[in-house]
Amino acid sequence: MEGTSFGMTPRVNAQMMATKPGKIVLAVGRVVQRPAGGAPARLLLSDGGEIQVLAQENTAWPTQFMEVLGNVQQDGRTLQAIQVTPFGDNFDLDVYEKALHLTQVHQGLFT
């Protein structure tokens, strides 16, 4: 699997994620729906796009904002979670979106 080296995993919003089926990515978003009854979790990402997250049944979703390391499924809007990390209840997705934009504009600084 590509993109699994420490520091090399791309951070994505929903639009970027759609272009990376089969790749490992990091996505940060606000929890819209916690998983229940076999239904996936849903996250609202920094660009306003919503994704689904398939995670282990015992995965904790303790905070409003979460980071998911996962494999992008073929539909481009579902992540198979490898690791889920709480990001707290006070995270600015607008600032995060601006940072993502900077990483695209200045890719040489972030590789």
C-alpha positions as CSV (number, residue, x, y, z in Angstrom):
1,M,0.0,0.0,0.0
2,E,1.3,3.4,-0.9
3,G,1.4,6.4,1.4
4,T,2.0,4.5,4.6
5,S,5.5,5.8,5.5
6,F,5.5,8.1,8.5
7,G,5.2,11.7,7.4
8,M,4.2,10.7,3.9
9,T,0.5,9.9,4.3
10,P,-1.5,12.7,2.6
11,R,-4.0,14.7,4.5
12,V,-7.2,15.2,2.6
13,N,-10.6,16.8,2.5
14,A,-13.5,15.1,0.8
15,Q,-12.7,16.4,-2.7
16,M,-9.1,15.3,-2.5
17,M,-10.1,11.9,-1.0
18,A,-12.4,11.2,-4.0
19,T,-9.2,11.2,-6.2
20,K,-7.4,8.6,-4.1
21,P,-9.2,5.2,-4.2
22,G,-7.0,2.5,-2.9
23,K,-4.7,4.9,-1.1
24,I,-4.0,5.4,2.6
25,V,-4.9,8.9,3.7
26,L,-5.5,11.0,6.8
27,A,-8.9,12.8,7.2
28,V,-10.0,15.1,10.0
29,G,-13.6,16.0,10.5
30,R,-16.6,16.6,12.7
31,V,-18.5,13.5,13.7
32,V,-22.0,13.8,12.1
33,Q,-23.0,10.3,13.1
34,R,-21.3,7.8,15.3
35,P,-21.5,4.2,14.2
36,A,-24.5,2.3,15.4
37,G,-26.1,-1.0,14.6
38,G,-23.6,-1.8,11.8
39,A,-24.0,1.6,10.2
40,P,-20.8,3.4,9.4
41,A,-19.7,6.6,11.1
42,R,-20.1,9.8,9.1
43,L,-17.7,12.8,9.2
44,L,-18.0,16.3,7.8
45,L,-14.6,17.2,6.4
46,S,-13.0,20.7,6.1
47,D,-14.3,21.4,2.6
48,G,-17.9,20.6,3.7
49,G,-18.0,17.2,2.1
50,E,-19.3,14.2,4.1
51,I,-17.6,10.8,4.1
52,Q,-18.4,7.4,5.7
53,V,-16.0,5.6,8.0
54,L,-16.0,1.9,8.4
55,A,-14.3,1.0,11.7
56,Q,-14.1,-1.9,14.1
57,E,-17.1,-2.3,16.4
58,N,-15.1,-1.4,19.5
59,T,-13.7,1.9,18.1
60,A,-14.3,4.8,20.4
61,W,-15.7,8.1,19.1
62,P,-15.3,10.2,22.3
63,T,-14.9,13.7,20.8
64,Q,-16.7,15.9,18.3
65,F,-13.6,16.0,16.0
66,M,-11.7,12.9,14.9
67,E,-8.8,12.1,12.7
68,V,-9.0,8.9,10.7
69,L,-6.1,7.1,9.1
70,G,-7.6,4.8,6.5
71,N,-7.8,3.2,3.1
72,V,-10.0,5.0,0.6
73,Q,-12.6,2.6,-0.9
74,Q,-13.4,2.5,-4.6
75,D,-16.4,4.9,-4.2
76,G,-13.9,7.7,-3.1
77,R,-16.1,8.7,-0.2
78,T,-15.7,5.8,2.2
79,L,-12.6,5.2,4.5
80,Q,-11.8,1.8,5.9
81,A,-10.3,2.9,9.2
82,I,-6.9,1.7,10.3
83,Q,-6.6,4.1,13.2
84,V,-9.0,6.7,14.7
85,T,-7.7,9.5,16.9
86,P,-9.7,11.9,19.0
87,F,-9.1,15.6,18.1
88,G,-11.1,17.1,20.9
89,D,-14.3,19.2,20.9
90,N,-12.7,22.5,19.8
91,F,-11.1,22.3,16.3
92,D,-11.3,24.8,13.5
93,L,-12.0,23.0,10.3
94,D,-11.8,26.3,8.3
95,V,-8.2,26.9,9.4
96,Y,-7.5,23.2,8.7
97,E,-8.9,23.6,5.1
98,K,-6.6,26.6,4.6
99,A,-3.6,24.5,5.7
100,L,-4.6,21.7,3.3
101,H,-4.7,24.3,0.5
102,L,-1.2,25.5,1.4
103,T,0.1,21.9,1.3
104,Q,-1.2,21.6,-2.3
105,V,0.1,25.0,-3.4
106,H,3.6,24.4,-1.9
107,Q,3.9,20.6,-2.2
108,G,7.7,20.7,-2.2
109,L,7.7,22.0,1.4
110,F,5.6,19.1,2.6
111,T,7.2,16.0,1.0
